[in-house]
């Protein structure tokens, strides 16, 4: 019997792939990463006392897969004390202490005020339903739980759920919904509700956490820990079954290589997985092809202001009147003692505006973003020290109304496969905990399959040994 070169090959070095690699670190593993670094959309660049966050930045609470990994590799989170539902409205930033105060805080017409109150109540009621759906059910697997949560309000679009809106409120809710990198009409209602649920989490504000040193520290530390078990700049061409093994063909430095493994974890965007994996059922392939992604640009900013700024007590601002949809103050979690000079900011666009923005050069994106930032905070002029534009393609995943994930779920519950899938597309909207959790579960399935195959080989060896012994005994008697 041919022995594989690796127990497990993991394709993709984002949160999904790294979660799988960490779970299987006691095995003979190989991680194939297309870029020059690990971490995927968890990406930041250090700059002295601050850092530029260029991708994901909100980390899950204790007990989550991601937090368990962070704890085991020695990374710490920091709480975000600042306001997370401030709004840039009519040329001014409003920062109410409670979401329910928004209709009373901002200048609106009576019609707008009434619409915001009624639509807000509708969302709050749906958020409570979403939170109830999120509650674990005894005996239910994480995959089944995610599938159940993903089906919440999945039969209609978020726009259908919201109904008609006054023009300015339309822009406000559209901007907020673009955190899913999609327009309201493109995402199902459960996606939109979950976005508000993550911000309106209630007591404890469970998602109000950043990674100390920047989200990119996760990938940087994993690069150190995994060492030469990772091959960078490796583009996977195919994943195919070869008897009981899996052959992975990849290209690096213009040369093609192939390796064999007992198990493979495919932790890349769904459409890439559908292109590279040969031996999967047609309905699973079609599910992968149908997964939606919204590309988006971000821009990280390092500033050098000498003292306090008007946004120091704010973490996030929804910006329907700007060329970007959200403004983040990533220095806010560091404002717990004497205020140091300088700071770190980030903006991003989602949905249709993002697709249009990505047609521009980096310099053009920078100039458009900065023009609106200076309108919001004129005090920043002359204090922008550095900017980095990051293009995320494919970007965030989201589910449209009526999306059917059942074929993939059924595939993952099989115990006779050695090609496993993971990614943030395993839920209604992608985030790092979904990605990390799915990677962990794929690794556990690979481990169980490895054990079952080893047991079968042991049993076969015993049977063969007994057969040979019996044959020898018969010959001796003759």
C-alpha positions in Angstrom: 0.0 0.0 0.0 1.4 3.4 -1.0 2.1 5.7 1.9 1.2 9.4 1.5 3.8 12.1 1.9 1.6 14.0 4.4 -1.2 13.1 6.7 -3.1 16.2 5.8 -2.6 19.0 3.2 -4.3 22.2 4.1 -5.1 24.6 1.2 -5.4 28.2 2.3 -3.7 30.1 5.1 -6.6 32.3 6.2 -8.4 31.9 9.5 -10.1 28.6 8.3 -6.8 27.0 7.1 -4.9 28.2 10.2 -7.5 26.8 12.5 -7.3 23.5 10.7 -3.5 23.5 10.8 -3.5 24.3 14.5 -5.9 21.5 15.3 -3.7 19.1 13.3 -0.3 20.4 14.4 0.5 17.0 15.9 0.2 15.4 12.5 2.5 15.5 9.4 0.8 18.5 7.7 1.6 20.9 4.8 -0.1 24.3 4.4 -0.2 25.7 0.8 -0.8 29.5 0.8 -1.2 31.5 -2.4 0.3 34.7 -1.0 3.5 35.6 0.8 1.9 35.6 4.3 -0.7 33.9 6.5 -3.9 35.4 8.0 -6.1 36.1 4.9 -8.2 39.2 5.6 -6.8 39.5 9.1 -4.2 41.9 8.0 -2.4 44.8 9.7 0.9 46.7 9.5 2.7 47.9 12.7 3.6 51.5 13.0 5.2 52.3 16.4 2.5 52.7 19.1 -0.2 52.1 16.4 -1.0 49.8 13.5 -2.9 50.0 10.2 -5.7 47.5 10.2 -6.6 46.7 6.6 -9.2 43.9 7.0 -11.1 42.2 9.7 -10.8 43.6 13.2 -13.7 42.7 15.4 -12.8 39.5 17.4 -15.3 37.1 19.1 -15.8 36.6 22.9 -14.2 34.0 25.2 -15.2 30.4 24.4 -15.0 30.9 20.7 -12.7 28.9 18.4 -10.7 32.0 17.5 -10.2 33.1 21.1 -9.1 29.6 22.1 -6.4 29.7 19.4 -5.3 33.2 20.3 -5.0 32.2 24.0 -2.9 29.1 23.0 -0.5 31.1 20.9 -0.1 33.9 23.4 -2.0 36.8 21.8 -4.2 39.2 23.8 -7.4 41.0 22.9 -8.3 44.6 24.0 -11.7 46.0 24.7 -13.2 48.7 22.6 -14.7 51.4 24.8 -15.8 53.8 22.1 -19.2 54.5 20.5 -20.0 51.9 17.8 -23.1 53.3 16.3 -22.2 56.9 15.6 -23.6 58.3 12.3 -22.3 61.0 9.9 -25.6 62.8 8.9 -26.1 66.1 7.2 -22.5 67.2 7.6 -22.2 66.3 11.3 -21.2 63.3 13.4 -23.9 62.2 15.9 -22.9 59.8 18.7 -25.9 58.8 20.8 -25.3 56.7 23.9 -28.0 54.3 22.9 -29.4 53.0 19.6 -32.9 53.8 20.7 -31.9 57.5 20.9 -31.1 57.8 17.2 -34.5 59.1 16.2 -34.3 61.8 18.9 -30.7 62.8 18.3 -30.4 63.5 14.6 -32.2 66.4 12.8 -35.0 64.8 10.7 -38.3 65.5 9.2 -41.3 64.1 11.1 -41.7 61.4 8.4 -38.1 60.4 8.7 -38.3 60.3 12.5 -41.4 58.1 12.4 -39.9 55.8 9.7 -36.6 55.4 11.7 -38.5 54.6 14.9 -40.7 52.0 13.2 -38.0 50.4 11.1 -35.7 50.4 14.1 -38.3 48.6 16.2 -38.7 46.0 13.4 -35.0 45.4 13.3 -34.7 45.2 17.1 -37.5 42.6 17.2 -35.8 40.6 14.4 -32.4 40.9 16.3 -34.1 39.3 19.3 -35.3 36.5 17.1 -31.8 36.1 15.6 -30.2 36.0 19.1 -32.7 33.3 20.1 -31.8 31.3 16.9 -28.2 31.7 17.9 -28.7 29.9 21.2 -27.2 26.3 21.2 -29.5 23.3 21.1 -28.5 20.3 23.1 -27.0 17.6 20.9 -26.9 19.8 17.9 -23.6 20.0 15.9 -22.0 23.4 15.2 -22.7 22.9 11.5 -26.3 22.1 12.1 -26.6 25.1 14.3 -25.1 27.4 11.7 -27.4 26.1 9.1 -30.4 26.7 11.3 -29.2 30.2 12.1 -28.5 30.9 8.4 -32.1 29.9 7.5 -33.5 32.7 9.8 -35.5 35.1 7.5 -33.7 33.6 4.5 -36.8 33.5 2.3 -36.8 37.3 1.5 -34.2 40.0 0.8 -33.2 42.5 3.4 -34.8 45.2 1.3 -38.1 43.3 1.2 -37.9 43.0 5.0 -37.3 46.7 5.5 -39.9 47.9 3.0 -40.1 51.5 1.5 -37.9 54.1 3.2 -37.5 57.9 2.9 -34.5 58.8 0.7 -32.1 59.8 3.4 -33.0 56.7 5.5 -32.6 54.5 2.5 -29.0 55.7 2.2 -28.4 55.2 5.9 -29.6 51.6 6.0 -28.0 50.8 2.7 -24.7 52.0 4.0 -25.0 50.0 7.2 -26.0 46.9 5.2 -22.9 47.2 3.0 -20.9 45.8 5.9 -21.9 42.5 4.2 -20.2 43.9 1.0 -23.6 43.7 -0.7 -26.7 45.9 -1.3 -29.9 45.3 0.7 -31.6 43.6 -2.2 -28.7 41.2 -2.7 -28.5 39.8 0.8 -31.3 37.9 2.6 -33.0 39.5 5.5 -31.2 37.3 8.1 -27.9 38.6 6.8 -29.0 42.2 7.3 -30.5 41.5 10.7 -27.3 39.7 11.9 -25.2 42.8 11.0 -27.3 44.9 13.3 -27.4 42.1 15.9 -23.6 42.1 16.0 -23.6 45.8 16.9 -26.7 45.9 19.0 -25.5 42.9 21.1 -27.0 44.3 24.2 -25.2 44.0 27.6 -21.6 42.9 27.5 -21.1 44.1 23.9 -19.5 40.7 23.1 -18.0 41.7 19.8 -16.3 44.9 21.1 -12.8 43.4 21.0 -9.6 44.1 18.9 -6.4 42.1 18.8 -3.6 43.8 20.6 -1.0 44.8 18.1 -3.4 44.5 15.1 -5.3 41.7 13.5 -2.3 40.8 11.4 -0.5 39.5 14.5 -2.5 36.3 14.2 -1.0 35.4 10.8 2.5 36.7 11.8 2.7 34.5 14.9 1.3 31.5 13.0 4.1 32.0 10.4 6.6 31.6 13.2 5.0 28.6 14.8 4.3 26.6 11.6 7.7 27.4 10.1 8.6 25.2 7.1 5.3 23.4 7.2 4.0 26.2 5.0 4.8 26.8 1.4 4.1 30.3 0.2 3.3 31.7 -3.2 1.8 28.3 -4.0 -1.1 28.3 -6.5 -3.1 25.0 -6.3 -4.1 23.7 -9.7 -6.0 20.5 -8.8 -7.1 18.3 -6.0 -8.0 14.7 -7.1 -8.5 11.3 -5.7 -5.8 8.7 -6.4 -7.0 5.4 -4.9 -7.3 5.9 -1.1 -5.1 9.0 -1.3 -5.5 12.6 -2.5 -3.1 14.2 -5.0 -2.6 17.9 -4.8 -0.9 19.7 -7.8 0.4 23.2 -7.2 2.6 25.7 -8.9 5.3 27.9 -7.3 8.1 29.9 -9.0 6.8 28.8 -12.4 7.3 25.1 -11.6 4.6 22.5 -11.0 4.7 20.2 -8.0 2.5 17.4 -6.7 2.1 15.9 -3.2 0.0 13.1 -1.8 -2.0 13.1 1.4 -4.3 10.9 3.3 -6.6 13.9 3.9 -7.0 17.4 2.4 -8.7 20.4 3.9 -9.8 22.9 1.3 -10.0 26.3 3.0 -10.2 28.8 0.1 -13.1 30.8 -1.3 -15.9 28.6 -2.5 -15.6 29.4 -6.2 -11.9 28.6 -6.1 -12.6 25.3 -4.3 -15.1 24.4 -7.1 -12.4 25.0 -9.7 -9.6 23.0 -8.0 -11.4 20.0 -6.5 -12.1 17.2 -9.1 -13.9 14.5 -7.1 -17.0 15.9 -5.4 -20.7 15.4 -6.1 -22.3 17.7 -8.7 -24.7 19.2 -6.2 -21.8 20.1 -3.9 -19.9 21.7 -6.7 -23.0 23.7 -7.7 -23.4 24.9 -4.1 -19.8 26.1 -4.1 -20.3 27.9 -7.5 -23.5 29.6 -6.1 -21.8 31.2 -3.1 -21.8 35.0 -3.4 -18.9 37.4 -2.7 -18.7 41.1 -2.5 -15.3 42.7 -3.2 -14.4 45.8 -1.3 -11.5 48.3 -0.8 -10.2 49.5 2.5 -7.8 52.3 3.4 -5.7 52.4 6.6 -4.5 55.7 7.8 -1.7 56.7 10.2 -2.0 60.2 11.6 0.4 62.5 13.6 -1.9 64.9 15.4 -0.2 66.2 18.6 -3.3 66.1 20.8 -7.0 65.1 21.3 -9.3 64.8 18.3 -13.2 64.9 18.2 -13.4 61.2 17.3 -11.3 59.9 20.2 -14.3 58.5 22.0 -15.8 56.9 18.9 -14.8 53.5 17.4 -17.2 53.2 14.4 -19.2 55.7 12.3 -21.7 54.8 9.6 -21.3 57.3 6.8 -24.1 57.4 4.2 -23.1 60.8 3.0 -19.5 59.8 2.2 -17.6 57.9 -0.5 -17.0 55.1 2.1 -19.6 53.3 4.2 -17.8 53.0 7.5 -15.2 55.0 9.4 -13.2 53.3 12.2 -10.9 54.7 14.8 -8.6 51.9 15.6 -6.7 53.9 18.2 -9.8 54.1 20.3 -9.0 51.0 22.4 -5.6 52.5 23.2 -7.1 55.7 24.7 -7.3 54.3 28.3 -4.5 56.4 29.7 -2.7 59.6 28.8 -3.4 60.3 25.1 -0.4 59.7 23.0 0.2 61.8 19.8 -1.0 60.3 16.5 -3.5 57.6 15.7 -4.9 55.0 13.4 -8.0 55.1 11.2 -9.7 52.9 8.6 -12.5 53.4 6.0 -14.1 51.0 3.6 -16.7 50.8 0.9 -19.1 47.9 0.2 -21.7 46.8 -2.3 -22.1 48.7 -5.6 -20.0 51.7 -4.6 -17.2 49.4 -3.8 -17.2 47.8 -7.2 -17.1 51.2 -8.8 -14.3 52.3 -6.4 -12.2 49.3 -7.3 -12.1 50.5 -11.0 -9.9 53.4 -9.8 -6.2 53.5 -9.1 -5.0 53.4 -5.5 -4.1 57.1 -5.6 -7.6 58.0 -6.9 -9.2 55.9 -4.1 -7.0 57.6 -1.6 -7.9 61.1 -2.8 -11.7 60.4 -2.8 -11.6 58.9 0.7 -9.4 61.7 2.2 -11.6 64.4 0.7 -14.6 63.1 2.6 -12.6 62.4 5.8 -11.5 66.0 5.8 -15.2 67.1 5.4 -16.0 65.0 8.5 -13.0 66.1 10.5 -11.3 69.2 9.2 -8.9 69.0 12.1 -7.1 66.1 10.3 -5.9 68.2 7.5 -2.1 68.3 7.6 -1.9 65.3 10.0 -2.3 62.3 7.6 1.1 60.7 7.7 0.6 57.5 5.8 -2.2 55.7 3.8 -2.4 52.2 2.5 -5.2 51.1 0.1 -6.0 47.4 0.2 -8.2 45.7 -2.4 -10.2 42.7 -1.1 -11.2 40.4 -4.0 -13.2 38.2 -3.6 -14.0 39.9 -0.3 -16.9 39.1 2.1 -19.3 36.3 1.5 -23.0 36.7 2.0 -26.2 34.7 1.2 -29.0 35.9 -1.1 -32.6 35.0 -0.4 -33.4 31.3 -1.0 -29.8 30.1 -1.0 -29.6 26.3 -0.4 -26.5 25.0 1.5 -28.0 21.6 2.3 -25.8 19.6 -0.2 -22.6 20.9 1.4 -24.0 20.2 4.9 -24.9 16.6 3.8 -21.4 16.1 2.3 -19.7 17.3 5.5 -21.7 14.7 7.6 -20.4 11.8 5.5 -17.7 9.6 7.1 -16.4 8.2 3.8 -14.7 11.3 2.4 -11.1 12.5 2.7 -11.5 15.9 1.0 -13.0 18.4 3.5 -14.2 21.9 3.1 -14.0 25.0 5.3 -14.5 28.7 5.0 -16.5 31.7 6.1 -19.2 30.8 3.5 -20.4 28.1 6.0 -22.8 30.7 7.5 -25.2 33.4 6.3 -22.4 36.0 6.4 -18.7 35.5 6.6 -16.7 36.4 9.7 -13.5 35.2 11.4 -15.3 33.0 13.9 -17.3 31.2 11.2 -14.1 30.7 9.3 -12.2 29.5 12.3 -14.9 27.2 13.5 -15.4 25.6 10.1 -11.7 25.0 9.8 -11.6 23.4 13.3 -14.5 21.1 12.3 -13.0 20.1 9.0 -9.8 19.2 10.8 -11.7 17.1 13.3 -13.4 15.3 10.5 -10.0 14.7 8.9 -8.6 13.4 12.2 -11.5 11.0 12.7 -11.1 9.7 9.1 -7.4 9.2 9.6 -8.1 7.2 12.8 -10.7 5.0 11.1 -8.5 4.3 8.1 -5.6 3.4 10.5 -8.0 1.0 12.4 -9.0 -0.6 9.1 -5.3 -1.1 8.1 -4.6 -2.6 11.6 -7.6 -5.0 11.2 -6.5 -6.0 7.7 -2.9 -6.6 9.0 -4.3 -8.8 11.7 -6.4 -10.7 9.3 -3.5 -11.1 6.9 -1.2 -12.2 9.7 -3.7 -14.8 10.8 -4.2 -16.0 7.2 -0.5 -16.5 6.8 -0.2 -18.2 10.1 -3.1 -20.5 9.3 -1.6 -21.3 5.9 1.7 -22.1 7.5 0.1 -24.4 10.0 -1.8 -26.3 7.3 1.4 -26.7 5.3 3.2 -28.0 8.4 0.5 -30.5 9.1 0.6 -31.8 5.6 
